Amino acid sequence: VCTHCDAVYTLARPMVGQRARCARCGTVLITPRRKAGLQIIAVSMAIAILIIAATSLPFLSITAAGNTNSVSILDAALAFSDGMLLVLALATAALIVFVPLARVLLTIYVLVPIVLDYPPAPGATRAFAMAEALRPWSMAEIFALGCAVALVKISDLADVAFGPAFWMFSALVVLIVVQDNFLCRWSVWTSLDRTRTR
């Protein structure tokens, strides 16, 4: 079933390197690749490491009128955590840090046994379904775009220096896009179904 227009198909598995596209809207439905599982696991582990490192290191420092202040990603997300805004601050932190981290950890949990030719991990089907359900709520790239807009606006008012977390977060956004485009969800579901019914 096409995830965008809900067209239903009966398809034979494409050869490695081929793609199955929706005839109605052009969405790529199946993209099997050789050794894709290992590559996706490697990218997912890199994303997890970058998320953890980027949350603890300085994201940027701002100097204005002789005062310098450094801020991390979590500091920025939780800056307005007083009173009624606590819920908004926690939601912001979840969408830019915890949801992307949960997605990659669930992906690793599902893919490692499959790639190593072991039976699926307990609850792998539910874990992958949860990772897919979290995909629209993983907003690291939205945060990066918002930061870029904000930095352009404040660059005339203060000196802004990018910290190591900024560069880690930039790489993280690219890797998340690579992972999303490289992962063939049909292949994962097929592998889970085949290993479950053995």
C-alpha positions as CSV (number, residue, x, y, z in Angstrom):
1,V,0.0,0.0,0.0
2,C,1.4,3.4,-1.0
3,T,2.0,5.5,2.2
4,H,1.0,8.7,0.4
5,C,-2.0,8.0,-1.8
6,D,-3.1,4.5,-0.5
7,A,-3.0,2.8,-3.9
8,V,-2.8,-1.0,-3.4
9,Y,-0.4,-3.2,-5.4
10,T,0.6,-6.8,-5.7
11,L,4.3,-6.7,-6.4
12,A,7.1,-9.1,-7.0
13,R,10.3,-8.3,-5.1
14,P,12.5,-6.0,-7.1
15,M,16.0,-7.0,-7.9
16,V,18.8,-5.3,-5.9
17,G,19.3,-1.8,-7.2
18,Q,15.8,-1.6,-8.7
19,R,12.9,0.4,-7.2
20,A,9.2,-0.1,-7.1
21,R,7.3,3.2,-7.5
22,C,3.7,4.0,-7.1
23,A,2.1,4.4,-10.5
24,R,-0.3,7.0,-9.2
25,C,1.9,9.4,-7.2
26,G,5.5,8.3,-7.9
27,T,6.4,7.5,-4.3
28,V,9.2,4.9,-3.9
29,L,7.6,1.8,-2.3
30,I,10.5,-0.7,-2.3
31,T,14.3,-0.1,-2.7
32,P,16.2,-3.3,-1.8
33,R,20.0,-2.8,-1.5
34,R,22.9,-5.1,-0.8
35,K,24.2,-4.9,2.8
36,A,21.8,-2.0,3.4
37,G,21.1,-3.3,6.9
38,L,24.7,-2.9,8.1
39,Q,24.9,0.6,6.6
40,I,21.6,1.6,8.3
41,I,22.8,0.2,11.6
42,A,26.1,2.2,11.2
43,V,24.2,5.4,10.4
44,S,21.8,4.8,13.3
45,M,24.7,4.3,15.7
46,A,26.3,7.5,14.4
47,I,23.0,9.4,14.9
48,A,22.7,8.1,18.5
49,I,26.2,9.1,19.4
50,L,25.8,12.6,17.8
51,I,22.5,13.2,19.6
52,I,24.0,12.3,23.0
53,A,27.1,14.4,22.4
54,A,25.2,17.4,20.9
55,T,22.9,17.6,23.9
56,S,25.8,18.0,26.4
57,L,28.2,20.2,24.5
58,P,27.7,24.0,23.8
59,F,25.5,24.6,20.8
60,L,26.4,28.3,20.4
61,S,27.7,31.2,22.3
62,I,26.5,34.8,22.1
63,T,28.5,37.8,22.9
64,A,26.8,41.2,23.4
65,A,27.8,44.3,25.3
66,G,30.8,42.4,26.8
67,N,28.7,39.5,28.1
68,T,29.1,36.0,26.8
69,N,26.7,33.2,27.2
70,S,26.9,29.6,26.0
71,V,23.9,27.4,25.6
72,S,23.4,23.7,24.8
73,I,20.5,22.2,22.9
74,L,18.7,21.1,26.1
75,D,19.3,24.5,27.7
76,A,17.7,26.2,24.7
77,A,14.8,23.7,24.6
78,L,14.2,24.1,28.4
79,A,14.8,27.9,28.6
80,F,11.1,28.6,29.2
81,S,10.4,25.8,31.7
82,D,8.7,27.9,34.3
83,G,5.1,27.5,35.2
84,M,2.7,26.8,32.3
85,L,5.4,26.8,29.7
86,L,7.0,23.6,31.2
87,V,4.8,21.4,29.0
88,L,5.9,23.3,25.9
89,A,9.6,23.1,27.0
90,L,9.4,19.4,27.5
91,A,7.6,18.9,24.2
92,T,10.3,20.9,22.4
93,A,13.0,18.8,24.1
94,A,11.2,15.6,23.2
95,L,10.7,16.6,19.5
96,I,14.3,17.6,18.9
97,V,16.2,15.2,21.1
98,F,14.3,12.3,22.6
99,V,12.1,11.3,19.7
100,P,15.0,11.1,17.2
101,L,17.0,9.2,19.7
102,A,14.1,6.8,20.4
103,R,13.7,6.2,16.7
104,V,17.3,5.2,16.1
105,L,17.5,3.0,19.1
106,L,14.3,1.2,18.1
107,T,15.7,0.8,14.5
108,I,19.0,-0.6,15.9
109,Y,17.0,-3.0,18.2
110,V,15.0,-4.3,15.2
111,L,17.7,-4.5,12.6
112,V,20.7,-6.0,14.5
113,P,19.2,-9.5,14.9
114,I,17.9,-9.5,11.3
115,V,21.2,-8.5,9.8
116,L,23.1,-11.1,11.9
117,D,20.6,-13.8,10.8
118,Y,19.2,-14.3,14.3
119,P,15.5,-14.5,15.2
120,P,13.9,-11.1,15.6
121,A,14.2,-9.5,19.0
122,P,11.2,-9.8,21.3
123,G,8.6,-7.2,20.3
124,A,10.5,-6.3,17.1
125,T,7.3,-5.8,15.1
126,R,5.9,-3.5,17.7
127,A,9.2,-1.7,18.0
128,F,9.5,-1.0,14.3
129,A,5.8,0.1,14.1
130,M,6.6,2.5,17.0
131,A,9.7,3.8,15.2
132,E,7.6,4.4,12.1
133,A,4.8,6.1,14.1
134,L,7.4,8.5,15.6
135,R,8.8,9.5,12.2
136,P,6.5,12.6,11.7
137,W,7.3,13.7,15.3
138,S,11.1,13.6,14.8
139,M,11.8,17.3,14.2
140,A,15.5,17.7,14.4
141,E,15.7,19.3,10.9
142,I,12.9,21.7,11.8
143,F,14.9,22.8,14.9
144,A,18.0,23.3,12.7
145,L,16.0,25.4,10.2
146,G,14.5,27.5,13.1
147,C,18.0,28.1,14.5
148,A,19.2,29.2,11.1
149,V,16.4,31.8,10.9
150,A,17.0,33.0,14.5
151,L,20.7,33.3,14.0
152,V,20.3,35.4,10.9
153,K,18.0,37.7,12.8
154,I,20.3,38.1,15.9
155,S,23.6,38.3,14.0
156,D,23.2,42.1,13.7
157,L,22.6,42.5,17.4
158,A,25.3,40.2,18.8
159,D,28.4,38.1,17.9
160,V,27.4,34.5,17.5
161,A,30.0,31.7,17.6
162,F,29.0,28.1,16.8
163,G,30.0,25.5,19.4
164,P,30.8,21.9,18.6
165,A,27.2,20.8,19.2
166,F,26.1,23.0,16.3
167,W,28.4,21.1,13.8
168,M,27.3,17.8,15.4
169,F,23.7,18.7,15.0
170,S,24.2,19.7,11.4
171,A,25.8,16.3,10.6
172,L,23.0,14.7,12.6
173,V,20.3,16.3,10.4
174,V,22.0,15.1,7.3
175,L,22.4,11.6,8.7
176,I,18.7,11.5,9.7
177,V,17.7,12.3,6.1
178,V,20.1,9.7,4.7
179,Q,18.7,7.1,7.1
180,D,15.1,7.9,6.2
181,N,15.8,7.7,2.5
182,F,18.0,4.7,2.6
183,L,15.8,2.5,4.8
184,C,13.6,0.2,2.8
185,R,10.7,-0.3,5.1
186,W,9.1,-3.0,3.0
187,S,12.3,-5.1,3.2
188,V,12.3,-4.8,7.0
189,W,8.6,-5.7,7.3
190,T,9.2,-8.7,4.9
191,S,12.2,-9.8,7.0
192,L,10.2,-9.6,10.2
193,D,7.3,-11.5,8.7
194,R,9.5,-14.2,7.2
195,T,11.6,-14.8,10.4
196,R,8.4,-14.8,12.5
197,T,6.7,-17.5,10.4
198,R,9.7,-19.9,10.2
